[in-house]
Amino acid sequence: MAQINGRPVELSDTLTVNQLKEKLGITATRLAVEVDGTLLYPENFEEARITNDSVVEVITLVGGG
């Protein structure tokens, strides 16, 4: 099982970060995503692969004063 933000998630298939965002219902465009200890640039969200062995942290960035 993959670990997404510390919670176990069973994935039926290998996913890209964008597919994972869709699966989790994340609509935010300003994100920090780490997969297996590597921080990803948004341009790599379609290339990075997430499997049931992956550890993923997704952090939504919020601006304000």
Secondary structure, 3 states (H helix, E strand, C coil): CEEECCEEECCCCCECHHHHHHHHCCCCCCEEEEECCEEECHHHCCCCCECCCCEEEEEECCCCC
